[in-house]
Amino acid sequence: MNTMTDQQVLLRDPRTAYVTPPFTSQDSFAPPGKADQLTPRADHGEKTYKGSGKLRGMNALVTGGDSGIGRAIAICYAREGANVAINYLSEEEDAAETQQLVDAAGVKSKLVQGDLTDETFCESLIEQVAAAFGDISILVNNAARQRRAESLEEFSSEEFDKIMKTNVYAAFWASRAALKHIPAGGSIINTVSIQGYTPAGRLLHYATSKSALIGMTKGMADLAIEQGVRVNAVAPGPVWTPLIPSTLAVDKFQHFGENTVFGRPAQPAELAPLYVWLASPEASFVTGEVYGATGGRSPV
């Protein structure tokens, strides 16, 4: 007869492991939104993720690390032993909270506020982190801008430009600068999206940017391996982050994630372990790949 021990894994039904729609309506707020504005709050693994030293001694930079997927990555990396630098645009309270969670893991942390649509800042960001940590073992290009429009006429050139610079140019600028500091065995990981494969018309500029970033991931992998650096990407489906209610109409928000096979969106804590594995030596034969975490909707 088997007896339960503290070492055994408790299985959970993935359909009900986290909150499911319909979500209650809440006051609208300006994007990108704050973590404490989201009801219910997202799970970044604060209480659940336990590291095992997979990234001990590494130095990581996570853009958009103040909340959402970026916060979950920062927590997991820190608990795996990596020092973590967090770039954020404007949400100072969220960034400070993420830094506290990183510090609690007993590693070094660094906050760098700034706008990634500025090429000069991207280069400065890399230099600041490299100077603070000595090198950059892992660069996660995670920051993103997303907006909706109901018709082609509503897609302004100004908004298209902002999204492409945030989601594509910034990843290029940061990666180009970081490759001067990433040693052989290090890696670059981009956050792309299912939208890069199956675009929704109302997210045309966002979907276009993610398609471009998928192409950049594969092309850059071919160049970066010449110095022993791997480049990969994670393509999430719907994920419960502050960006969602701040950019979706109420009717869309309340049913967000229902179209996955689980009937719910992912929580950031469910995606971050993919970024851990891709950054670890265990993924040493993996480059130029895009790993889907789409709730069963992956087109590839």
Secondary structure as a PSIPRED ss2 file (coil, helix, strand):
# PSIPRED VFORMAT (PSIPRED V4.0)

   1 M C   1.000  0.000  0.000
   2 N C   1.000  0.000  0.000
   3 T C   1.000  0.000  0.000
   4 M C   1.000  0.000  0.000
   5 T C   1.000  0.000  0.000
   6 D C   1.000  0.000  0.000
   7 Q C   1.000  0.000  0.000
   8 Q C   1.000  0.000  0.000
   9 V C   1.000  0.000  0.000
  10 L C   1.000  0.000  0.000
  11 L C   1.000  0.000  0.000
  12 R C   1.000  0.000  0.000
  13 D C   1.000  0.000  0.000
  14 P C   1.000  0.000  0.000
  15 R C   1.000  0.000  0.000
  16 T C   1.000  0.000  0.000
  17 A C   1.000  0.000  0.000
  18 Y C   1.000  0.000  0.000
  19 V C   1.000  0.000  0.000
  20 T C   1.000  0.000  0.000
  21 P C   1.000  0.000  0.000
  22 P C   1.000  0.000  0.000
  23 F C   1.000  0.000  0.000
  24 T C   1.000  0.000  0.000
  25 S C   1.000  0.000  0.000
  26 Q C   1.000  0.000  0.000
  27 D C   1.000  0.000  0.000
  28 S C   1.000  0.000  0.000
  29 F C   1.000  0.000  0.000
  30 A C   1.000  0.000  0.000
  31 P C   1.000  0.000  0.000
  32 P C   1.000  0.000  0.000
  33 G C   1.000  0.000  0.000
  34 K C   1.000  0.000  0.000
  35 A H   0.000  1.000  0.000
  36 D H   0.000  1.000  0.000
  37 Q H   0.000  1.000  0.000
  38 L C   1.000  0.000  0.000
  39 T C   1.000  0.000  0.000
  40 P C   1.000  0.000  0.000
  41 R C   1.000  0.000  0.000
  42 A C   1.000  0.000  0.000
  43 D C   1.000  0.000  0.000
  44 H C   1.000  0.000  0.000
  45 G C   1.000  0.000  0.000
  46 E C   1.000  0.000  0.000
  47 K C   1.000  0.000  0.000
  48 T C   1.000  0.000  0.000
  49 Y C   1.000  0.000  0.000
  50 K C   1.000  0.000  0.000
  51 G C   1.000  0.000  0.000
  52 S C   1.000  0.000  0.000
  53 G C   1.000  0.000  0.000
  54 K C   1.000  0.000  0.000
  55 L C   1.000  0.000  0.000
  56 R C   1.000  0.000  0.000
  57 G C   1.000  0.000  0.000
  58 M C   1.000  0.000  0.000
  59 N E   0.000  0.000  1.000
  60 A E   0.000  0.000  1.000
  61 L E   0.000  0.000  1.000
  62 V E   0.000  0.000  1.000
  63 T E   0.000  0.000  1.000
  64 G C   1.000  0.000  0.000
  65 G C   1.000  0.000  0.000
  66 D C   1.000  0.000  0.000
  67 S C   1.000  0.000  0.000
  68 G H   0.000  1.000  0.000
  69 I H   0.000  1.000  0.000
  70 G H   0.000  1.000  0.000
  71 R H   0.000  1.000  0.000
  72 A H   0.000  1.000  0.000
  73 I H   0.000  1.000  0.000
  74 A H   0.000  1.000  0.000
  75 I H   0.000  1.000  0.000
  76 C H   0.000  1.000  0.000
  77 Y H   0.000  1.000  0.000
  78 A H   0.000  1.000  0.000
  79 R H   0.000  1.000  0.000
  80 E C   1.000  0.000  0.000
  81 G C   1.000  0.000  0.000
  82 A C   1.000  0.000  0.000
  83 N E   0.000  0.000  1.000
  84 V E   0.000  0.000  1.000
  85 A E   0.000  0.000  1.000
  86 I E   0.000  0.000  1.000
  87 N E   0.000  0.000  1.000
  88 Y E   0.000  0.000  1.000
  89 L C   1.000  0.000  0.000
  90 S C   1.000  0.000  0.000
  91 E C   1.000  0.000  0.000
  92 E H   0.000  1.000  0.000
  93 E H   0.000  1.000  0.000
  94 D H   0.000  1.000  0.000
  95 A H   0.000  1.000  0.000
  96 A H   0.000  1.000  0.000
  97 E H   0.000  1.000  0.000
  98 T H   0.000  1.000  0.000
  99 Q H   0.000  1.000  0.000
 100 Q H   0.000  1.000  0.000
 101 L H   0.000  1.000  0.000
 102 V H   0.000  1.000  0.000
 103 D H   0.000  1.000  0.000
 104 A C   1.000  0.000  0.000
 105 A C   1.000  0.000  0.000
 106 G C   1.000  0.000  0.000
 107 V C   1.000  0.000  0.000
 108 K C   1.000  0.000  0.000
 109 S E   0.000  0.000  1.000
 110 K E   0.000  0.000  1.000
 111 L E   0.000  0.000  1.000
 112 V E   0.000  0.000  1.000
 113 Q E   0.000  0.000  1.000
 114 G C   1.000  0.000  0.000
 115 D C   1.000  0.000  0.000
 116 L C   1.000  0.000  0.000
 117 T C   1.000  0.000  0.000
 118 D C   1.000  0.000  0.000
 119 E H   0.000  1.000  0.000
 120 T H   0.000  1.000  0.000
 121 F H   0.000  1.000  0.000
 122 C H   0.000  1.000  0.000
 123 E H   0.000  1.000  0.000
 124 S H   0.000  1.000  0.000
 125 L H   0.000  1.000  0.000
 126 I H   0.000  1.000  0.000
 127 E H   0.000  1.000  0.000
 128 Q H   0.000  1.000  0.000
 129 V H   0.000  1.000  0.000
 130 A H   0.000  1.000  0.000
 131 A H   0.000  1.000  0.000
 132 A H   0.000  1.000  0.000
 133 F H   0.000  1.000  0.000
 134 G C   1.000  0.000  0.000
 135 D C   1.000  0.000  0.000
 136 I C   1.000  0.000  0.000
 137 S C   1.000  0.000  0.000
 138 I E   0.000  0.000  1.000
 139 L E   0.000  0.000  1.000
 140 V E   0.000  0.000  1.000
 141 N E   0.000  0.000  1.000
 142 N C   1.000  0.000  0.000
 143 A C   1.000  0.000  0.000
 144 A C   1.000  0.000  0.000
 145 R C   1.000  0.000  0.000
 146 Q C   1.000  0.000  0.000
 147 R C   1.000  0.000  0.000
 148 R C   1.000  0.000  0.000
 149 A C   1.000  0.000  0.000
 150 E C   1.000  0.000  0.000
 151 S C   1.000  0.000  0.000
 152 L H   0.000  1.000  0.000
 153 E H   0.000  1.000  0.000
 154 E H   0.000  1.000  0.000
 155 F C   1.000  0.000  0.000
 156 S C   1.000  0.000  0.000
 157 S H   0.000  1.000  0.000
 158 E H   0.000  1.000  0.000
 159 E H   0.000  1.000  0.000
 160 F H   0.000  1.000  0.000
 161 D H   0.000  1.000  0.000
 162 K H   0.000  1.000  0.000
 163 I H   0.000  1.000  0.000
 164 M H   0.000  1.000  0.000
 165 K H   0.000  1.000  0.000
 166 T H   0.000  1.000  0.000
 167 N H   0.000  1.000  0.000
 168 V H   0.000  1.000  0.000
 169 Y H   0.000  1.000  0.000
 170 A H   0.000  1.000  0.000
 171 A H   0.000  1.000  0.000
 172 F H   0.000  1.000  0.000
 173 W H   0.000  1.000  0.000
 174 A H   0.000  1.000  0.000
 175 S H   0.000  1.000  0.000
 176 R H   0.000  1.000  0.000
 177 A H   0.000  1.000  0.000
 178 A H   0.000  1.000  0.000
 179 L C   1.000  0.000  0.000
 180 K C   1.000  0.000  0.000
 181 H C   1.000  0.000  0.000
 182 I C   1.000  0.000  0.000
 183 P C   1.000  0.000  0.000
 184 A C   1.000  0.000  0.000
 185 G C   1.000  0.000  0.000
 186 G C   1.000  0.000  0.000
 187 S E   0.000  0.000  1.000
 188 I E   0.000  0.000  1.000
 189 I E   0.000  0.000  1.000
 190 N E   0.000  0.000  1.000
 191 T E   0.000  0.000  1.000
 192 V C   1.000  0.000  0.000
 193 S C   1.000  0.000  0.000
 194 I H   0.000  1.000  0.000
 195 Q H   0.000  1.000  0.000
 196 G H   0.000  1.000  0.000
 197 Y C   1.000  0.000  0.000
 198 T C   1.000  0.000  0.000
 199 P C   1.000  0.000  0.000
 200 A C   1.000  0.000  0.000
 201 G H   0.000  1.000  0.000
 202 R H   0.000  1.000  0.000
 203 L H   0.000  1.000  0.000
 204 L H   0.000  1.000  0.000
 205 H H   0.000  1.000  0.000
 206 Y H   0.000  1.000  0.000
 207 A H   0.000  1.000  0.000
 208 T H   0.000  1.000  0.000
 209 S H   0.000  1.000  0.000
 210 K H   0.000  1.000  0.000
 211 S H   0.000  1.000  0.000
 212 A H   0.000  1.000  0.000
 213 L H   0.000  1.000  0.000
 214 I H   0.000  1.000  0.000
 215 G H   0.000  1.000  0.000
 216 M H   0.000  1.000  0.000
 217 T H   0.000  1.000  0.000
 218 K H   0.000  1.000  0.000
 219 G H   0.000  1.000  0.000
 220 M H   0.000  1.000  0.000
 221 A H   0.000  1.000  0.000
 222 D H   0.000  1.000  0.000
 223 L H   0.000  1.000  0.000
 224 A H   0.000  1.000  0.000
 225 I H   0.000  1.000  0.000
 226 E H   0.000  1.000  0.000
 227 Q H   0.000  1.000  0.000
 228 G C   1.000  0.000  0.000
 229 V C   1.000  0.000  0.000
 230 R E   0.000  0.000  1.000
 231 V E   0.000  0.000  1.000
 232 N E   0.000  0.000  1.000
 233 A E   0.000  0.000  1.000
 234 V E   0.000  0.000  1.000
 235 A E   0.000  0.000  1.000
 236 P E   0.000  0.000  1.000
 237 G C   1.000  0.000  0.000
 238 P C   1.000  0.000  0.000
 239 V E   0.000  0.000  1.000
 240 W C   1.000  0.000  0.000
 241 T C   1.000  0.000  0.000
 242 P C   1.000  0.000  0.000
 243 L H   0.000  1.000  0.000
 244 I H   0.000  1.000  0.000
 245 P H   0.000  1.000  0.000
 246 S H   0.000  1.000  0.000
 247 T H   0.000  1.000  0.000
 248 L C   1.000  0.000  0.000
 249 A C   1.000  0.000  0.000
 250 V H   0.000  1.000  0.000
 251 D H   0.000  1.000  0.000
 252 K H   0.000  1.000  0.000
 253 F H   0.000  1.000  0.000
 254 Q H   0.000  1.000  0.000
 255 H C   1.000  0.000  0.000
 256 F C   1.000  0.000  0.000
 257 G C   1.000  0.000  0.000
 258 E C   1.000  0.000  0.000
 259 N C   1.000  0.000  0.000
 260 T C   1.000  0.000  0.000
 261 V C   1.000  0.000  0.000
 262 F C   1.000  0.000  0.000
 263 G C   1.000  0.000  0.000
 264 R C   1.000  0.000  0.000
 265 P C   1.000  0.000  0.000
 266 A E   0.000  0.000  1.000
 267 Q C   1.000  0.000  0.000
 268 P H   0.000  1.000  0.000
 269 A H   0.000  1.000  0.000
 270 E H   0.000  1.000  0.000
 271 L H   0.000  1.000  0.000
 272 A H   0.000  1.000  0.000
 273 P H   0.000  1.000  0.000
 274 L H   0.000  1.000  0.000
 275 Y H   0.000  1.000  0.000
 276 V H   0.000  1.000  0.000
 277 W H   0.000  1.000  0.000
 278 L H   0.000  1.000  0.000
 279 A H   0.000  1.000  0.000
 280 S C   1.000  0.000  0.000
 281 P H   0.000  1.000  0.000
 282 E H   0.000  1.000  0.000
 283 A H   0.000  1.000  0.000
 284 S C   1.000  0.000  0.000
 285 F C   1.000  0.000  0.000
 286 V C   1.000  0.000  0.000
 287 T C   1.000  0.000  0.000
 288 G C   1.000  0.000  0.000
 289 E C   1.000  0.000  0.000
 290 V E   0.000  0.000  1.000
 291 Y E   0.000  0.000  1.000
 292 G E   0.000  0.000  1.000
 293 A E   0.000  0.000  1.000
 294 T C   1.000  0.000  0.000
 295 G C   1.000  0.000  0.000
 296 G C   1.000  0.000  0.000
 297 R C   1.000  0.000  0.000
 298 S C   1.000  0.000  0.000
 299 P C   1.000  0.000  0.000
 300 V C   1.000  0.000  0.000
